[in-house]
Amino acid sequence: MKITTGKVVSIEFKIADANGTILDQSEQDNEWTFLTGSGEIPPGLELALEGKAAGEQFKVTLTPENGYGPRDESLVTTISKSDLGDEDTTLAVGDQLEAETDDGWEIVTVVAIGPDSITVDGNHEFAGKTVLFDVTITEVRDATAEELEHGHVHDGECEDEDEEWEEWEEDEDEDEEEKKK
């Protein structure tokens, strides 16, 4: 089966920088599985996968423009620890958090911790970098109707994940109501 939009694809991979230093790689028996056409992977990787099949291996170089994008310094921000409540007591540089932004929920990385504030970076860790992907395609299958509707791969736990997300949103709404009082 050839890779086209709307397929579920699993890959083993290594990502290296321009000097050949390995930045990330899949772990044994823990492939990266994604739905093509959903925006889950860099556009240059998606383009390189198009038309290939399980068992194929290839390398592709992604520039910031077709990879993880250029660095955007406006995504680096300092926030007051008081805005974090109890969560700030366990934070360390390198930790990742979910933060509500104008574009919805985003992953940010803690880059500095001060006495009263923390600095977080919303850029992807590979933003602004040219990276080399070394890829082995391990599986290609048709997406289910539900996966296509939801825009991501289901691993059998989606209902639980959706319920947990709804509970979390309810808790956030209750917290906002308490703040208004």
C-alpha positions in Angstrom: 0.0 0.0 0.0 1.4 3.4 -1.0 1.4 6.4 1.3 -1.2 9.0 0.4 -3.2 11.5 2.4 -5.4 9.8 5.0 -3.2 6.8 5.6 -1.8 5.8 9.0 1.9 5.4 8.8 4.4 4.1 11.3 8.1 4.9 11.0 11.4 4.2 12.8 13.6 7.3 12.5 16.7 9.1 13.5 17.0 12.9 13.4 20.4 14.5 13.1 21.6 18.1 12.9 23.9 19.4 10.1 26.9 18.1 11.9 25.5 14.5 12.1 24.8 14.7 15.9 21.7 12.6 16.7 19.0 14.9 18.1 16.2 12.3 18.4 15.4 8.8 17.4 12.6 6.2 17.8 13.2 3.7 20.5 13.0 -0.1 19.8 9.4 -1.2 19.4 8.2 2.4 19.8 7.7 3.8 16.3 6.2 7.2 15.4 2.7 6.6 14.1 0.7 9.4 12.6 -2.1 10.2 10.2 -0.9 11.7 6.9 -2.5 15.0 5.9 -3.3 16.0 9.5 -0.4 18.3 10.1 1.2 16.0 12.7 4.6 15.8 10.9 6.8 18.4 9.2 5.6 19.2 5.7 8.9 18.2 4.0 8.8 14.8 5.7 5.2 14.3 4.6 6.1 15.2 1.0 9.1 12.7 1.1 6.8 9.9 2.4 4.3 10.4 -0.4 4.1 7.3 -2.7 6.4 5.2 -0.6 5.4 1.8 1.0 6.2 -0.2 4.2 9.7 -1.5 4.1 11.2 1.4 2.3 14.1 3.4 3.7 15.2 6.9 2.8 16.9 10.0 4.1 15.6 13.6 3.7 17.1 16.9 4.7 14.5 19.4 6.1 15.3 23.1 6.2 13.4 25.2 8.8 11.0 26.3 6.0 9.9 22.7 5.2 10.7 21.2 8.6 10.0 22.7 12.0 9.8 26.3 11.0 12.0 29.3 11.9 12.5 30.3 15.5 10.0 32.8 16.6 11.3 34.8 19.6 7.7 36.1 20.3 7.0 32.5 21.5 9.5 33.0 24.4 7.7 34.5 27.4 8.2 35.0 31.1 5.3 34.3 33.4 4.8 34.8 37.1 5.1 31.7 39.3 1.9 32.8 41.0 0.0 32.1 37.8 1.1 28.4 38.1 -0.3 27.7 41.6 1.3 24.7 43.2 2.7 23.4 39.9 5.8 25.7 40.1 7.3 23.8 43.1 8.2 20.8 40.9 9.3 22.5 37.7 12.8 22.2 36.3 14.5 23.7 33.2 13.6 21.4 30.3 10.2 20.4 31.6 7.3 20.7 29.1 3.9 22.1 30.0 0.7 22.7 28.2 -0.2 26.3 27.9 -3.3 28.1 26.7 -2.4 30.5 23.9 -4.4 32.6 21.4 -4.1 29.5 19.0 -5.3 27.0 21.6 -3.3 24.6 23.8 0.4 24.4 22.9 3.4 22.6 24.4 6.0 25.0 25.9 9.4 24.2 27.4 10.7 25.7 30.6 14.0 27.5 29.7 14.7 29.5 32.9 13.4 29.7 36.4 13.8 32.8 38.5 12.8 33.6 42.1 9.3 34.8 41.1 8.9 33.8 37.4 9.6 31.2 34.8 10.5 31.6 31.2 8.9 29.3 28.6 9.6 28.7 25.0 6.8 27.7 22.6 9.1 27.0 19.7 9.6 23.4 18.7 13.1 22.2 19.8 14.2 21.9 16.2 12.8 25.2 15.1 15.4 27.2 13.1 17.5 24.1 12.5 18.2 22.1 9.3 17.7 18.5 10.2 18.3 15.1 8.5 15.7 12.4 8.8 16.8 8.8 8.4 13.5 6.9 8.0 12.3 3.3 7.7 8.6 2.9 7.0 7.4 0.0 9.1 3.6 0.0 8.4 1.0 1.7 6.2 -2.7 1.2 6.6 -6.0 2.9 5.8 -7.2 5.3 8.5 -10.5 4.4 10.1 -13.5 6.8 9.5 -13.2 7.8 13.2 -9.5 8.6 12.8 -10.1 10.7 9.8 -13.0 12.5 11.6 -10.8 13.2 14.6 -7.7 14.1 12.6 -5.4 11.7 14.6 -4.5 8.0 15.0 -6.4 6.1 17.7 -4.5 3.7 19.8 -7.5 2.1 21.5 -7.6 4.7 24.3 -9.2 7.7 22.5 -12.5 7.5 24.4 -10.6 7.6 27.7 -8.4 10.4 26.5 -11.5 12.4 25.3 -13.2 11.9 28.7 -10.0 12.9 30.6 -9.7 16.1 28.4 -13.4 16.9 29.0 -12.9 16.5 32.8 -9.8 18.7 32.7 -11.7 21.4 30.8 -14.5 21.2 33.3 -12.0 21.7 36.2 -10.5 24.7 34.3 -13.9 26.2 33.9 -14.7 25.8 37.6 -11.3 27.4 38.5 -12.2 30.4 36.2 -15.6 30.7 37.9 -13.9 30.7 41.3 -11.5 33.5 40.2 -14.4 35.6 39.1 -16.0 35.5 42.6 
